Amino acid sequence: MFTAANMACGFSAVPLAFNGHSHWAAILMTVAIVMDICDGAVARLVGATSPFGVQLDSLADLISFGLAPAVLVYTWVLPEWPVVAWIAAYFWLACAGFRLARFNFTIDPHADKRYFIGMPSPGAAAVVIATVFALDFPKDKVGPSILLPAVISVVPALLMVSTVRFRSFRNLISPQTQQARVITALVGLAVLVGLVLEPAGTMLVLAYAYVLTAPVGVLTGPLRRRLFGADSVAPPRVKQQSVFLPLHDDSEEADDDEDQPL
C-alpha cells in the first residue's frame, strides 16, 4: 500500500508539472518521499521484506524520484531554454535509472546497512523539490532563476551514480530502543514544526544538509576514527556480489589451471 501510494504520488506529479502546477507537483513528490520511507520501515517492522518488494519499490522510485523530478526540471526550464531543459531532465532520469538498477542488480551481504553506496534517489529528489519550493512561483517564469533547478540537479544526479557513502539513518527511521524512539520522536516533531512554520527553508536545510553529509563524512573520517574508533566511519567497500553472475575469483581460476595436464 505504501509503495503504491509512492507510485501514485510520483505519477500524479507528472501531469501537474506539465500543466504548470510545479508547486503541487513538488508537494506530491514530498509525499512520495514520506511513503517511500514508510514502506521500508513498515516492511521491516512486520517482517514483510521480500525480493518482490525490493523490485517493486525500485520501480516506484524510478517514477517518483526519476521521472517526476526530471519532468519538473524540464517544465520549469522549458519556456526559455528547451535544449537545456531536455538535457538536464534526461541526465537526471538516466542517473536515477542507473542508481536503482545498480541497487537491484547487486547484493552485498557484508555491507554496512548504515550506509548507502551513492546518494539514494529520494534524497537526491529532495534537493530538486526544495529548490523549486524555495523559488517564487510567478505566472511567467523569466530570468536567471529559471535555470537554477537544472543547474542544481547536476550535483545530486552525479552523486546518485557515485560510490560515495551516504548515511541511511535507518536507526533513526526504525528505532529499536526506547532512547532511539525518543530521539526519533523529537526529530520528527522538530521537522514537522519547521515544515509548518517555514516549509521552504526547512526543506532546503534538510535536503542540502543531507548532500553535505557525504563530503563532511569523508573529510572528518580520519579524525572520527582516531577519536571514536573504526566503527564511527564507513567500512572499506568490497566488491559486490551480483544477483545473476558469480564473483570472478582469480585464486580459484589459478587452482583450476594447476589441475590441467601440461
Secondary structure, DSSP 8 states (H G I E B T S, - for coil): -HHHHHHHHHHHHHHHHHTT-HHHHHHHHHHHHHHHHHHHHHHHHHT---HHHHHHHHHHHIIIIIIHHHHHHHHHHTTT-HHHHHHHHHHHHHHHHHHHHHHHHEE-TTS-TTEEES--HHHHHHHHHHHHHHS---SS--SGGGGHHHHHHHHHHHHHHS--EEE--HHHHS--SHHHHHHHHHHHHHHHHHHHH-HHHHHHHHHHHHHHHHHHHHHHHHHHHHHH-GGGS-------EESSS----HHHHHHHHHHS--
